[in-house]
Amino acid sequence: MAFRISHMLNYRFMVIFLLAAISLGVFVVTPSFARTVTDQLERTVTVPDEPRRIVSLAPNITEIIFALGQEHRLMGATRYSDFPPEANKLPKVGSYVHLDLEKIVALKPDLCIAIKDGNPIAVAKRLESLKIPVYAVNPKNLETIMQTVLEIGGLINAEKEADLLVQNMDLRIQKIKSLVSNVAHRPRVFFQIGVSPIVSVGTHTFIHGLIVLAGGTNLAEGSISYPRFSREQVLALSPEVIIITSMAREAVFEQVKAEWNKWPDLPAVRNQRIFLEDSNFFDRPTPRLVDGLELLVRLIHPELFKEAE
Amino acid sequence: MNTEKPLLIKRLWVVSFSLLLVLFAAMFLGLSLGSSHSGIKAVFQNLLGIGPQDPMLDTIIWKIRFPRILLATLVGGTLSLGGLVFQAILKNPLAEPYILGISGGSAIGAIIGILMGLLRFPGVSLMAFSGSIGTLLLILVMSSGHTILKKDALLLSGVMVNAFCGAVIMFLVSLTQDARLHNIIFWLMGDLSMVDMPQVGILAAMLLPCFFLVFWFSNSMNLLLMGKEMAQTMGINVKAVTVTLLVATSFMVSTTVSYCGLVGFVGLVVPHLLRLLFGPDHRVLVPACVLGGGAYLVFCDVLARTLPDQGEMPAGVITAMIGAPLFIYLLKKTRR
């Protein structure tokens, strides 16, 4: 009997020991400070479980992190990261096309979030060679923006906030889709993002997607992403709506508008439908693009809102 | 003759040593100043290995700033040497790789290489080399044979070659739609920030043999300056020396262009300054140009990364701002 008890005790010890070993093993095998993820460029990146020192390498990423309420994790951002206004206060690490490697390293980031279009690949590679993980995103349209928001939320432990944000975006997009679904006419829109030379947006841009969603026809659709136009070409296309987004000031806009007003035969001029809008609503792949979409619907289909009022 | 040789060697040592000190001073400045404002004292502590060591500062100094100052040294030395060689062979005090359009030709080749998606080494470098050889031939055709051009005409043709290269570059840049465009524009202005240690190693392996080659021919350059006939009677194979030096120089210049774009006027400022200080003997001037040119570009690069409040500007902006006025001054002086 005594032998049995001691045997059982032994047995119990064994079990406890095994459990401890297993839990210890689990702890050792999956350390709590890092995990491996795949970013949007199919690169494997080892990121910290709880990133606390993030450097955002593009204005739209800064915006997304603010939108998720995780700005306390941000240690630095690029120049022109000006939304929300508090983002201006962050230390700046160069512009997104010309990053200042030394400043980034000096901020001791435990994670950098980069974008595919714009951030030089050389900088990303050098950051990685300095053992700073770089997670790259590539938002191209509203769907991939929502995907990006969810991924960044997952990276920085803000899944709940990301879900909420994306639900809200989705809801507003669906609303617009149903609003526009039975419009009879899709006006011809010329979306001018460059003043001199005149530059518009092709099919593979998110602005094109917005114009189509908002119930318009993009006059510049085609394989070239940012096609250049001569004045003559634009006149021949006879746009019904001209939307100019520019970082330029009001004075420049008045000039551009006056240029177009020289052509009273242009439908957009006849009906006074030339608009200047803040480019930040349209050229940054962020949740604010939905604001841009709502704005576009008002510009392209004002009649939908008159009926409602 | 017997007394001249030891004197020359002594002069060579004195000049080289003093310029080496200048280079080290510039390098120390380059290591201690940067956009992260680390402070010179902390850098001193790191270099001497005393006091509290900050691993982040260590990374910044040795992995970011150090490759950069080495690159600036190599590029500055190369471009100054390029200026010296062109000035000697074309017998024109205003000749310089950038002004003659050699750099522009390399840039065209390099941009085509980048747009083709080639690797920096060897693809883009080779394209740049063929571009530089192309412009070199153009210049030689214009400046030799029946139509021997005068000083001003050579410079004018250089200006035209440059304008043509600029147009071709803008043409190529306009054709591209993608995000590489921004990088090309920064690179065009002479950007030293994007190079890491292995790349500096490759660059050094290509450039250092050329430095020695040019030094080997330094006395020939002295004799060439005295005139072709004079050089020939002194036993110099004028054609062979000229071709070797020009090809080696184009190779060096095109290599630097493929790594850090167009850094202008270094080959004008440095050789003139050094000639003023140490006299016209090329046996002294060749090593002096390598060391002094290196120090000069390291210094310009320090200015380029500390002057702007946010970010940094390409070093080529600084060298052009110093070099172009000097060019005008020299032009006026030689006219008189």
Boltz contact constraints between the chains, C-beta under 6 A:
constraints:
  - contact:
      token1: [A, 79]
      token2: [B, 310]
      max_distance: 6.0
  - contact:
      token1: [A, 92]
      token2: [B, 310]
      max_distance: 6.0
  - contact:
      token1: [A, 94]
      token2: [B, 311]
      max_distance: 6.0
  - contact:
      token1: [A, 97]
      token2: [B, 182]
      max_distance: 6.0
  - contact:
      token1: [A, 98]
      token2: [B, 186]
      max_distance: 6.0
  - contact:
      token1: [A, 100]
      token2: [B, 35]
      max_distance: 6.0
  - contact:
      token1: [A, 100]
      token2: [B, 311]
      max_distance: 6.0
  - contact:
      token1: [A, 101]
      token2: [B, 64]
      max_distance: 6.0
  - contact:
      token1: [A, 102]
      token2: [B, 34]
      max_distance: 6.0
  - contact:
      token1: [A, 102]
      token2: [B, 35]
      max_distance: 6.0
  - contact:
      token1: [A, 102]
      token2: [B, 36]
      max_distance: 6.0
  - contact:
      token1: [A, 102]
      token2: [B, 60]
      max_distance: 6.0
  - contact:
      token1: [A, 102]
      token2: [B, 64]
      max_distance: 6.0
  - contact:
      token1: [A, 103]
      token2: [B, 35]
      max_distance: 6.0
  - contact:
      token1: [A, 103]
      token2: [B, 36]
      max_distance: 6.0
  - contact:
      token1: [A, 105]
      token2: [B, 59]
      max_distance: 6.0
  - contact:
      token1: [A, 105]
      token2: [B, 60]
      max_distance: 6.0
  - contact:
      token1: [A, 106]
      token2: [B, 36]
      max_distance: 6.0
  - contact:
      token1: [A, 108]
      token2: [B, 56]
      max_distance: 6.0
  - contact:
      token1: [A, 117]
      token2: [B, 179]
      max_distance: 6.0
  - contact:
      token1: [A, 118]
      token2: [B, 179]
      max_distance: 6.0
  - contact:
      token1: [A, 120]
      token2: [B, 183]
      max_distance: 6.0
  - contact:
      token1: [A, 122]
      token2: [B, 194]
      max_distance: 6.0
  - contact:
      token1: [A, 126]
      token2: [B, 196]
      max_distance: 6.0
  - contact:
      token1: [A, 130]
      token2: [B, 59]
      max_distance: 6.0
  - contact:
      token1: [A, 130]
      token2: [B, 63]
      max_distance: 6.0
  - contact:
      token1: [A, 225]
      token2: [B, 177]
      max_distance: 6.0
